[in-house]
Amino acid sequence: MRLRIRALKDIVFRAKLRVGRCRAVRAESSPGQVCVVRTCDHIFDHYYIPMPTLPPSGAYLQAIRESSRELRISAGVQITQENIKRLLLSPSFVQSFQRVSKDHGLVIPLNFASDLDELNFISVLSLLNFASGYRVPLHAQNGRGAWDSIRALLFSLYITSTSEGDYLSAKGLSNIHASKIAELMNINIHVERPHESIPGVTIGEIGGPLYELVKQIEGVLNETGDILQNNGYSNLGEFVAEALEQARKSRQTHNDDTLVEFLLERLVSAFPGFRDMAEVNGKPVYCFKKALFLIHAIVVRFGSKSPPPFPIPNTINVPVFSDNVLPSMLVHLGVIDLSSAPDVSKLFPVSEGQVTALLEAAPTPATAARSKTIPKEGPKVTRDQSYILRAAAIDACQLIVETARSLDASLLGSDGALQWITEVTLPDLDMWIWSVAKDRSDYRALERFVDRNTIYF
């Protein structure tokens, strides 16, 4: 079915749960721009998804910052400078930040055929940087969390491509099936149930939470592959490389955000898998977590090469890549206060005593903190709740960096030993929160909110 409309905000999708069937809705939102949303029946359960318009061209970063702050304030989520300073000067932050913030999770032990080959790998990896809602069942089955499971899938897709066709090409993405994804992830997508009429006999059938996950992955890959092929690209890396070069050629100013803005807009407008936005309480909110992550991954993987193979964006001031870890951790660490936010106030019961204990130095050495214990699942949230929390994290991190840069010298030690705090950047802060959540045994035990009805985090 093809719908021609004037604006994305006019699109309202209704997806009905019926396992095994999938239908696509294609809507042309403006001349030359096609929004393709594939609604997989097993993913959504009878609710409408109002989509806002895309931000104005050249103002995507501003839209993220402003919409996040507006939603955070209107929802009643509170953030105070006092609590921010408490975090910045805490033993937990001071003793771990410089070490942990460099653990970006982008160490890739593969021999790539070319820089473009590597760019394509990290582009697809970023596209699939979700599945946080399946952290517990993934740990239960293969001992890995969401990020490690997705990264392992990409390794398998890359390694097996040499003998079985290129899974990371546009054609490979378009044609891959759930069964192959489950095989490469080494996960079971069958559940057992008692036979209806024969006592003692069980029947295995496709289903369960990890089947939902592989179907989500299948949908995102198929859809992206279709778009790439329809527009003449051999893979996603080629699209990204072209966008970077176009940004370099069209740049008329030396604004550090120019490359970021251009690539962010190209990714979000072209691929629904990067279109991380919603309408909450009648207002738009933009996060674009996976697209921002990809842009920063380009900096991490190629920024130190001389000369760089592609134009390198400057990501020092980009908003954080907000998922479920950042807001959950900032609530536990006392920065985000939900007590006056009626929509989310009951999700995380946090006491001052708990916050104080978590801000102390790590109770065990970092090397001994990790265990094979299956984590406890956190509170399940609605789509609106997840966007409120993620928007709060984006704004909180912006305020944390602003506060850090304005700290009084008297708070930084007589010898200036803590002067480095004033130079904290948003990407490093993002990486510290994300990595420290796995670095300490008490932090690993903290609950993170769960949303399985999303392909954005």
C-alpha positions as CSV (number, residue, x, y, z in Angstrom):
1,M,0.0,0.0,0.0
2,R,1.4,3.4,-0.9
3,L,0.2,6.6,0.8
4,R,1.1,10.1,-0.5
5,I,1.0,12.7,2.3
6,R,2.4,16.1,3.1
7,A,4.2,15.5,6.4
8,L,5.4,12.7,8.5
9,K,3.2,13.9,11.4
10,D,0.3,12.7,9.3
11,I,1.4,9.1,9.5
12,V,-0.3,7.0,12.1
13,F,0.5,3.4,12.1
14,R,-1.6,0.6,13.6
15,A,0.2,-2.7,14.0
16,K,-1.7,-5.8,15.0
17,L,0.0,-8.7,16.6
18,R,-0.1,-11.8,14.5
19,V,3.1,-13.9,14.6
20,G,4.6,-14.9,11.2
21,R,3.2,-12.0,9.1
22,C,4.7,-8.7,8.3
23,R,3.5,-5.9,6.2
24,A,5.1,-2.7,4.9
25,V,3.7,0.8,4.8
26,R,5.5,3.2,2.5
27,A,4.7,6.9,2.8
28,E,6.2,9.7,0.7
29,S,6.6,12.6,3.2
30,S,8.2,15.2,0.8
31,P,9.5,15.3,-2.7
32,G,12.5,12.9,-3.0
33,Q,12.2,11.6,0.6
34,V,10.5,8.4,1.3
35,C,9.7,7.1,4.7
36,V,9.5,3.4,4.9
37,V,8.2,1.7,8.0
38,R,7.9,-2.0,8.1
39,T,5.5,-3.0,10.9
40,C,6.2,-6.6,12.0
41,D,3.1,-8.0,13.6
42,H,4.9,-9.7,16.5
43,I,6.7,-6.5,17.6
44,F,3.8,-4.1,18.3
45,D,0.6,-4.8,20.2
46,H,-2.4,-2.7,19.1
47,Y,-1.3,0.8,19.6
48,Y,-1.0,3.9,17.4
49,I,2.4,5.5,16.7
50,P,2.1,9.2,15.9
51,M,5.3,10.3,14.1
52,P,6.5,14.0,14.3
53,T,7.9,15.9,11.3
54,L,11.7,15.7,10.9
55,P,13.6,18.7,12.2
56,P,14.4,21.6,9.9
57,S,17.5,21.0,7.7
58,G,20.6,21.9,9.5
59,A,19.0,22.0,12.9
60,Y,18.9,18.3,14.0
61,L,21.4,18.8,16.9
62,Q,19.4,21.8,18.1
63,A,16.2,19.8,17.9
64,I,17.6,17.0,20.0
65,R,18.8,19.3,22.7
66,E,15.7,21.6,22.8
67,S,13.1,18.8,22.5
68,S,14.7,16.8,25.2
69,R,14.9,19.7,27.6
70,E,11.3,20.7,26.9
71,L,10.0,17.1,27.4
72,R,12.1,16.6,30.6
73,I,10.7,19.8,32.1
74,S,7.1,19.3,31.1
75,A,7.2,15.8,32.5
76,G,8.3,17.1,35.9
77,V,11.8,15.4,35.9
78,Q,14.1,17.5,38.1
79,I,17.9,18.0,37.8
80,T,19.8,20.2,40.2
81,Q,23.3,21.6,40.2
82,E,23.8,20.4,43.7
83,N,23.2,16.8,42.7
84,I,25.4,17.2,39.6
85,K,28.3,18.5,41.6
86,R,27.8,15.7,44.1
87,L,28.3,13.2,41.2
88,L,31.3,15.1,39.7
89,L,33.2,15.3,42.9
90,S,32.3,11.8,44.2
91,P,34.9,9.1,44.8
92,S,33.1,6.9,42.2
93,F,33.4,9.5,39.4
94,V,36.9,10.9,40.3
95,Q,38.5,7.4,40.7
96,S,37.0,5.8,37.6
97,F,36.3,8.4,34.9
98,Q,39.7,8.7,33.2
99,R,40.0,4.9,33.0
100,V,36.5,3.8,32.2
101,S,35.5,6.6,29.8
102,K,37.8,5.3,27.2
103,D,36.1,1.9,27.1
104,H,34.0,2.7,24.0
105,G,33.2,-0.9,23.1
106,L,34.5,-0.4,19.5
107,V,37.6,-2.7,19.7
108,I,37.1,-4.9,16.6
109,P,39.5,-7.8,16.2
110,L,39.0,-8.2,12.4
111,N,41.3,-7.7,9.4
112,F,39.3,-5.6,7.1
113,A,39.9,-5.6,3.3
114,S,39.7,-1.8,3.2
115,D,38.7,1.3,5.1
116,L,35.4,1.2,3.3
117,D,34.9,-2.4,4.3
118,E,35.5,-1.3,8.0
119,L,33.2,1.7,7.6
120,N,30.4,-0.6,6.3
121,F,30.9,-2.9,9.3
122,I,30.6,-0.2,11.9
123,S,27.6,1.3,10.0
124,V,25.6,-1.9,10.2
125,L,26.8,-2.5,13.8
126,S,25.4,1.0,14.7
127,L,22.2,0.3,12.8
128,L,21.7,-2.8,15.0
129,N,22.8,-1.2,18.2
130,F,19.5,-2.0,20.1
131,A,18.1,-5.1,21.9
132,S,18.6,-3.6,25.4
133,G,15.1,-4.9,26.3
134,Y,16.3,-8.5,25.8
135,R,19.3,-8.2,28.1
136,V,18.1,-10.8,30.6
137,P,17.0,-13.5,28.1
138,L,20.2,-13.0,26.2
139,H,22.3,-13.4,29.4
140,A,20.2,-16.5,30.2
141,Q,20.9,-18.2,26.9
142,N,24.4,-17.2,25.9
143,G,25.9,-15.3,28.8
144,R,26.1,-12.0,26.8
145,G,24.3,-8.8,27.1
146,A,22.6,-6.9,24.3
147,W,25.7,-5.0,22.9
148,D,28.0,-8.0,23.1
149,S,25.3,-10.2,21.4
150,I,24.9,-7.7,18.6
151,R,28.6,-7.3,18.2
152,A,29.0,-11.1,18.1
153,L,26.3,-11.3,15.4
154,L,28.2,-8.7,13.3
155,F,31.4,-10.7,13.7
156,S,29.6,-13.8,12.4
157,L,28.0,-12.0,9.5
158,Y,31.4,-10.6,8.4
159,I,33.4,-13.9,8.8
160,T,30.8,-16.1,7.1
161,S,30.3,-13.7,4.3
162,T,33.4,-14.9,2.5
163,S,32.0,-18.3,1.9
164,E,28.3,-17.8,1.9
165,G,27.7,-14.5,0.1
166,D,28.2,-11.1,1.5
167,Y,25.6,-10.7,4.3
168,L,26.7,-7.1,4.9
169,S,26.0,-6.0,1.3
170,A,22.8,-4.3,0.4
171,K,21.6,-7.5,-1.2
172,G,22.7,-9.6,1.8
173,L,20.8,-7.3,4.3
174,S,17.7,-7.4,2.1
175,N,17.6,-11.2,1.9
176,I,18.7,-12.4,5.3
177,H,16.2,-14.4,7.3
178,A,15.4,-14.8,11.0
179,S,16.6,-18.4,11.0
180,K,20.1,-17.4,9.8
181,I,20.2,-14.6,12.3
182,A,19.3,-17.0,15.1
183,E,21.9,-19.5,13.9
184,L,24.7,-16.9,13.8
185,M,23.7,-15.5,17.2
186,N,23.6,-19.1,18.6
187,I,20.3,-18.6,20.3
188,N,17.2,-20.8,20.5
189,I,14.0,-19.3,19.1
190,H,11.8,-22.2,20.0
191,V,9.7,-22.7,23.1
192,E,8.2,-25.9,24.5
193,R,4.6,-26.3,25.6
194,P,2.6,-29.4,26.7
195,H,0.7,-31.2,24.0
196,E,-3.0,-30.4,24.2
197,S,-4.2,-34.0,24.3
198,I,-1.2,-36.3,25.0
199,P,0.0,-36.2,28.6
200,G,3.7,-36.1,29.1
201,V,4.4,-34.9,25.5
202,T,5.8,-31.5,24.8
203,I,5.8,-29.6,21.5
204,G,8.5,-27.3,20.3
205,E,7.3,-24.2,18.3
206,I,8.8,-20.9,17.2
207,G,8.3,-18.2,19.7
208,G,9.5,-16.5,22.9
209,P,11.3,-13.2,23.5
210,L,14.4,-14.0,21.5
211,Y,12.3,-14.9,18.4
212,E,10.8,-11.4,18.7
213,L,14.3,-10.0,18.8
214,V,15.6,-11.8,15.7
215,K,12.4,-10.8,13.8
216,Q,13.2,-7.2,14.8
217,I,16.7,-7.6,13.5
218,E,15.5,-9.2,10.3
219,G,13.0,-6.4,9.7
220,V,15.6,-3.6,10.2
221,L,18.2,-5.3,8.0
222,N,15.7,-6.2,5.2
223,E,14.3,-2.7,5.1
224,T,17.7,-1.0,5.0
225,G,18.9,-3.4,2.3
226,D,15.8,-2.6,0.2
227,I,16.4,1.1,0.5
228,L,20.1,0.8,-0.4
229,Q,19.4,-1.4,-3.4
230,N,16.6,0.9,-4.6
231,N,18.9,3.8,-4.5
232,G,21.9,2.1,-6.2
233,Y,24.2,1.6,-3.2
234,S,26.2,-1.6,-2.8
235,N,26.2,-1.3,1.0
236,L,25.6,1.0,3.9
237,G,29.2,2.0,4.2
238,E,29.1,3.4,0.6
239,F,26.1,5.5,1.6
240,V,27.9,6.9,4.7
241,A,31.2,7.6,2.8
242,E,29.3,9.4,0.1
243,A,27.5,11.6,2.6
244,L,30.7,12.5,4.4
245,E,32.3,13.5,1.1
246,Q,29.2,15.5,0.1
247,A,29.3,17.2,3.5
248,R,33.0,18.2,3.0
249,K,32.4,19.6,-0.4
250,S,29.3,21.6,0.6
251,R,30.7,23.0,3.8
252,Q,30.8,26.7,3.5
253,T,31.7,27.5,7.1
254,H,34.2,26.1,9.6
255,N,31.4,25.2,12.1
256,D,32.4,22.1,14.0
257,D,28.9,20.7,13.7
258,T,28.6,20.9,9.9
259,L,29.7,17.4,9.1
260,V,27.7,16.0,12.0
261,E,24.6,17.8,11.0
262,F,24.8,16.7,7.3
263,L,25.5,13.0,8.0
264,L,22.9,12.9,10.8
265,E,20.2,14.4,8.5
266,R,21.1,12.0,5.6
267,L,21.0,8.9,7.9
268,V,17.7,9.8,9.6
269,S,15.9,11.0,6.5
270,A,16.9,7.9,4.4
271,F,16.6,5.0,6.9
272,P,13.7,4.4,9.3
273,G,16.1,2.3,11.4
274,F,17.9,5.5,12.4
275,R,14.7,7.6,12.8
276,D,14.6,7.6,16.6
277,M,11.9,10.2,17.3
278,A,8.4,10.3,18.7
279,E,5.5,12.5,19.7
280,V,4.9,12.5,23.5
281,N,2.1,14.5,25.0
282,G,1.5,16.2,21.7
283,K,5.1,17.4,21.3
284,P,8.0,16.0,19.2
285,V,11.1,14.6,20.9
286,Y,14.2,13.6,19.0
287,C,17.0,11.3,20.2
288,F,18.6,9.7,17.1
289,K,20.8,7.6,19.3
290,K,22.0,5.1,16.8
291,A,22.8,7.7,14.1
292,L,24.8,9.7,16.7
293,F,26.6,6.6,17.8
294,L,27.6,5.8,14.2
295,I,29.0,9.3,13.7
296,H,31.1,9.1,16.8
297,A,32.2,5.6,15.9
298,I,33.7,7.1,12.7
299,V,35.8,9.4,14.9
300,V,36.9,6.5,17.2
301,R,37.8,4.1,14.4
302,F,39.3,6.6,11.8
303,G,40.1,9.8,13.6
304,S,43.6,8.9,14.5
305,K,44.6,7.8,11.0
306,S,46.9,10.1,9.0
307,P,45.7,11.0,6.6
308,P,42.1,10.0,7.5
309,P,40.3,7.9,4.7
310,F,37.1,9.9,5.1
311,P,36.2,13.4,6.4
312,I,36.1,13.1,10.2
313,P,33.3,14.8,12.1
314,N,33.9,16.7,15.3
315,T,31.7,15.0,18.0
316,I,32.9,16.7,21.1
317,N,29.7,18.6,21.6
318,V,27.1,16.1,20.2
319,P,24.3,15.0,22.5
320,V,24.7,11.7,24.2
321,F,23.6,8.4,22.7
322,S,20.6,7.9,25.0
323,D,19.5,4.3,25.6
324,N,18.1,2.7,28.7
325,V,21.5,2.5,30.6
326,L,22.2,6.3,30.8
327,P,18.9,7.4,32.3
328,S,18.6,4.4,34.6
329,M,22.2,5.0,35.9
330,L,21.6,8.7,36.3
331,V,18.5,8.0,38.4
332,H,20.4,5.5,40.6
333,L,23.3,8.0,41.0
334,G,21.0,10.8,42.1
335,V,21.3,13.2,39.2
336,I,17.8,12.6,37.6
337,D,15.0,13.0,40.2
338,L,11.8,11.4,39.1
339,S,9.9,12.0,42.4
340,S,7.8,14.9,40.9
341,A,7.3,13.3,37.5
342,P,3.9,11.5,37.7
343,D,4.4,9.5,34.5
344,V,7.6,7.9,35.7
345,S,7.9,8.5,39.5
346,K,7.2,4.9,40.5
347,L,9.6,3.2,38.2
348,F,12.8,3.5,40.3
349,P,12.4,3.7,44.1
350,V,15.7,5.4,45.1
351,S,16.7,6.5,48.6
352,E,19.4,9.0,49.6
353,G,21.2,6.2,51.5
354,Q,21.4,4.1,48.3
355,V,22.7,7.1,46.3
356,T,25.4,7.9,48.9
357,A,26.6,4.3,48.9
358,L,26.8,4.2,45.1
359,L,28.8,7.4,44.9
360,E,31.5,6.0,47.1
361,A,34.6,4.2,45.7
362,A,34.0,0.8,44.2
363,P,33.6,-1.8,46.9
364,T,35.6,-4.4,44.9
365,P,38.4,-4.2,42.4
366,A,37.1,-3.6,38.9
367,T,38.8,-6.8,37.6
368,A,36.7,-8.9,40.1
369,A,33.4,-7.1,39.5
370,R,32.1,-9.0,36.6
371,S,30.3,-12.3,37.1
372,K,28.1,-14.7,35.2
373,T,25.1,-13.9,37.3
374,I,22.0,-13.3,35.2
375,P,20.9,-9.7,35.8
376,K,17.6,-8.8,37.3
377,E,15.1,-7.3,34.8
378,G,14.1,-3.8,35.5
379,P,10.7,-2.0,35.2
380,K,8.9,-2.4,31.9
381,V,8.0,1.0,30.4
382,T,5.7,2.3,27.7
383,R,7.0,4.1,24.7
384,D,6.2,7.5,26.2
385,Q,7.9,6.7,29.5
386,S,11.1,5.5,27.7
387,Y,11.3,8.8,25.7
388,I,10.7,10.8,28.8
389,L,13.6,9.0,30.6
390,R,15.9,9.1,27.5
391,A,15.2,12.8,27.0
392,A,16.0,13.5,30.6
393,A,19.3,11.7,30.2
394,I,20.2,13.8,27.2
395,D,19.5,17.0,29.0
396,A,21.1,15.8,32.2
397,C,24.4,15.1,30.5
398,Q,24.3,18.5,28.8
399,L,23.9,20.1,32.2
400,I,26.6,17.9,33.7
401,V,29.2,19.1,31.2
402,E,28.1,22.7,31.6
403,T,28.4,22.4,35.3
404,A,31.8,20.7,35.1
405,R,33.2,23.5,32.9
406,S,32.1,26.1,35.4
407,L,33.3,24.5,38.6
408,D,35.0,26.8,41.1
409,A,38.7,26.2,41.3
410,S,38.4,25.7,45.1
411,L,36.6,22.5,44.5
412,L,39.3,21.0,42.3
413,G,42.0,20.6,44.9
414,S,44.8,22.9,46.1
415,D,47.1,21.4,43.5
416,G,44.5,21.4,40.7
417,A,44.5,17.6,40.6
418,L,40.9,17.6,39.6
419,Q,41.2,20.2,36.9
420,W,40.5,17.5,34.3
421,I,36.9,17.5,35.4
422,T,36.4,20.9,33.7
423,E,37.4,19.3,30.4
424,V,34.9,16.5,30.4
425,T,33.1,16.1,27.0
426,L,29.7,14.7,26.2
427,P,31.0,11.5,24.4
428,D,33.4,10.7,27.2
429,L,30.6,11.3,29.8
430,D,28.3,9.0,27.7
431,M,31.0,6.3,27.6
432,W,31.7,6.6,31.4
433,I,28.1,6.1,32.4
434,W,27.7,3.2,29.9
435,S,30.9,1.5,30.9
436,V,30.9,2.1,34.6
437,A,27.5,0.4,34.7
438,K,29.4,-2.8,33.9
439,D,32.6,-2.0,35.7
440,R,31.4,-2.4,39.3
441,S,29.6,-5.3,40.8
442,D,27.1,-3.1,42.7
443,Y,26.4,-1.1,39.5
444,R,25.9,-4.2,37.4
445,A,23.1,-5.3,39.9
446,L,21.2,-2.0,39.4
447,E,18.0,-2.3,37.4
448,R,17.6,-0.7,34.0
449,F,14.2,0.0,32.5
450,V,13.0,-2.4,29.8
451,D,11.3,-1.6,26.5
452,R,11.1,-4.5,23.9
453,N,8.9,-2.6,21.5
454,T,11.7,-0.6,20.0
455,I,14.5,-0.9,17.5
456,Y,16.3,2.3,18.7
457,F,18.1,1.2,21.8
